[in-house]
Amino acid sequence: MKRLLTVTVMVAAAMTPLAKAQAPSARAAAPSTKAAPPTKIAVIAFQAAVAKTNEGQRNFADIEKKYEPQQQEINTLKTQVDSLTKQLQTDGPKLTDEERAARAKVIDDKTKQLDRTAQDARTDFQQDVSQAYGSLAQKVYGVLQSYAQQNGYTLVLDYSGQQSPVLFAGQTTDITDAIIEAYNTKSGVAAPAPAAQGGVPDAPAPAAAPSAGH
């Protein structure tokens, strides 16, 4: 965007002498009465559109399934840590200092393993989601461009982000559902089964990343 703005300013500066040289003849010419074309504006929740396409739902569901084993491992480790902690609290008064220290070390080691496993899974999960979203977003954007041109839109605003400049838009101005439908038609990807459609997000990520839950 900055490069485009810089080029525009440079072009405008280069044209200034020419405009001045042609000013007399321009004044002599008859003023144009041609009206500017009307501005047609649409809005879209682009991130939601990407995630809610049939392809998006399928891809993000596949990622969730991929990380189910890691989440199960995390849950198992958390259960072990909780159990060992309760046992230490219950048996603590009966144990020697050495026994308490030994059990505390086991708990600490398990906790560290839990945190590492959860962090690694979370990082990998977020990378997979980001890559899947980026690849799909490019294709959805292509459909958006074609749709806007075919329907005479001169400007499309994305209100997905928190800093969106859109304060109000009429229902007929929102083309989110239309873009989802247009992309589904072009991609040919079938809609997922109803059981797999619950909780479709507005953001790229289909669900929370694997978490230690503590």
C-alpha positions in Angstrom: 0.0 0.0 0.0 2.8 2.4 0.9 4.6 1.6 -2.4 1.4 2.2 -4.3 0.9 5.5 -2.5 4.4 6.5 -3.3 4.1 5.7 -7.0 0.8 7.6 -7.1 2.4 10.7 -5.6 5.4 10.5 -8.0 3.1 10.2 -11.0 1.0 13.2 -9.8 4.2 15.2 -9.3 5.4 14.3 -12.8 2.1 15.3 -14.3 2.0 18.7 -12.7 4.1 20.6 -15.2 2.2 19.1 -18.1 -1.1 20.1 -16.5 0.1 23.7 -16.0 1.3 23.8 -19.7 -2.1 22.7 -20.9 -4.1 24.9 -18.5 -5.0 27.6 -21.1 -6.4 25.1 -23.6 -8.2 23.3 -20.8 -10.0 26.5 -19.8 -11.0 27.1 -23.3 -12.5 23.6 -23.6 -16.2 23.2 -22.8 -16.8 21.7 -19.3 -17.7 18.0 -19.2 -21.2 17.2 -18.1 -20.6 13.5 -17.8 -21.7 12.3 -14.3 -19.4 10.0 -12.3 -20.7 6.5 -11.9 -22.5 5.8 -8.6 -20.6 4.2 -5.8 -21.8 0.7 -4.8 -20.4 -0.5 -1.5 -20.6 -4.0 0.1 -19.4 -5.3 3.4 -18.2 -8.8 4.3 -17.0 -10.8 7.4 -14.1 -12.3 5.4 -12.6 -14.5 8.1 -16.1 -16.0 8.8 -16.7 -16.5 5.1 -13.5 -18.5 4.8 -14.1 -20.6 7.9 -17.7 -21.3 7.0 -17.2 -22.5 3.5 -17.7 -26.2 3.1 -14.0 -26.6 2.4 -13.0 -24.5 5.4 -15.2 -26.6 7.7 -13.8 -29.8 6.3 -10.2 -28.6 6.5 -10.4 -27.3 10.1 -12.3 -30.4 11.2 -9.4 -32.5 9.8 -6.9 -30.4 11.8 -8.9 -30.9 15.0 -8.9 -34.7 14.4 -5.2 -34.7 13.7 -4.5 -33.2 17.2 -6.9 -35.5 19.1 -4.1 -37.9 20.2 -2.1 -34.9 21.6 -5.1 -33.6 23.4 -5.7 -37.1 24.9 -2.0 -37.2 26.0 -2.4 -33.8 27.6 -5.6 -34.9 29.5 -3.8 -38.0 30.7 -0.8 -36.1 32.1 -3.1 -33.5 33.7 -5.1 -36.4 35.4 -1.8 -37.9 36.7 -0.6 -34.5 38.1 -3.9 -33.9 39.8 -4.0 -37.4 41.3 -0.4 -37.2 42.5 -1.0 -33.8 44.0 -4.1 -35.0 46.0 -2.2 -38.1 47.2 0.7 -35.9 48.5 -1.8 -33.6 50.3 -3.5 -36.6 51.9 -0.4 -38.6 52.8 1.8 -35.6 53.5 1.6 -35.8 57.3 2.6 -39.5 57.3 5.6 -39.1 55.1 9.2 -38.3 55.9 10.8 -35.2 54.5 12.7 -37.3 52.0 9.4 -39.1 50.8 7.6 -35.8 50.5 10.5 -34.3 48.5 10.6 -37.3 46.2 6.9 -37.2 45.5 7.0 -33.4 45.0 9.8 -33.9 42.4 7.7 -36.5 40.5 4.8 -34.0 40.5 7.1 -31.2 39.3 8.6 -33.4 36.5 5.1 -34.4 35.4 3.9 -30.8 35.4 6.9 -29.7 33.3 6.2 -32.5 30.8 2.5 -31.5 30.7 3.4 -27.9 30.0 5.9 -28.8 27.2 3.5 -31.2 25.6 0.7 -28.7 25.6 2.8 -25.8 24.3 4.3 -27.9 21.5 0.8 -29.1 20.5 -0.6 -25.6 20.7 2.2 -24.2 18.5 1.9 -26.9 15.9 -1.9 -26.6 15.9 -1.9 -22.8 15.4 0.6 -23.2 12.5 -1.5 -25.8 10.8 -4.6 -23.6 11.2 -2.8 -20.5 9.9 -1.5 -22.3 6.8 -4.9 -23.8 6.1 -6.6 -20.5 6.4 -4.1 -18.6 4.3 -4.3 -21.1 1.5 -8.1 -21.1 1.5 -8.4 -17.3 2.0 -6.6 -16.7 -1.3 -9.1 -18.8 -3.2 -12.1 -17.2 -1.5 -10.7 -13.8 -2.3 -10.6 -14.7 -5.9 -14.3 -15.5 -5.8 -14.9 -12.2 -3.9 -13.2 -10.2 -6.7 -15.2 -11.9 -9.4 -18.5 -11.5 -7.5 -17.8 -7.8 -6.8 -17.0 -7.1 -10.5 -20.0 -9.0 -11.8 -22.4 -7.1 -9.4 -20.9 -3.7 -9.9 -19.4 -3.2 -6.5 -16.8 -0.5 -6.4 -15.7 -1.0 -2.8 -15.9 -4.0 -0.4 -15.2 -3.4 3.3 -14.1 -6.3 5.7 -15.6 -5.9 9.1 -14.0 -9.0 10.6 -11.3 -7.2 12.6 -11.8 -5.3 15.8 -10.6 -2.1 14.2 -13.1 -2.3 11.4 -14.2 1.2 10.2 -17.7 -0.2 9.5 -20.2 1.2 12.1 -23.4 0.3 10.3 -24.4 -1.7 7.2 -27.8 -2.7 6.0 -28.6 -6.4 5.6 -28.7 -6.2 1.8 -25.2 -4.7 1.9 -23.6 -7.7 3.6 -22.4 -10.2 1.0 -20.8 -12.7 3.4 -23.4 -15.5 2.8 -23.4 -14.8 -1.0 -19.6 -15.3 -1.1 -19.8 -18.5 0.9 -22.5 -19.8 -1.5 -20.5 -18.7 -4.5 -17.3 -20.4 -3.3 -19.1 -23.6 -2.3 -20.5 -23.8 -5.9 -17.1 -23.2 -7.5 -15.2 -25.6 -5.2 -17.7 -28.4 -5.5 -16.9 -29.5 -1.9 -20.0 -31.1 -0.2 -21.3 -29.7 3.0 -20.1 -31.6 6.1 -22.5 -33.8 8.0 -24.7 -31.9 10.4 -22.9 -33.4 13.5 -19.6 -31.8 12.2 -21.1 -28.4 11.7 -21.5 -27.3 15.3 -19.6 -24.3 16.5 -18.3 -23.0 13.3 -16.1 -20.0 14.2 -15.9 -16.5 12.9 -12.1 -16.6 13.2 -9.8 -18.8 11.2 -9.2 -21.3 14.1 -12.0 -23.9 14.3 -11.6 -24.5 18.0 -9.3 -23.8 20.9 -5.8 -25.1 20.5 -4.7 -28.1 22.7 -4.5 -26.9 26.2 -3.2 -28.2 29.5 -6.2 -26.7 31.2 -4.5 -25.6 34.4 
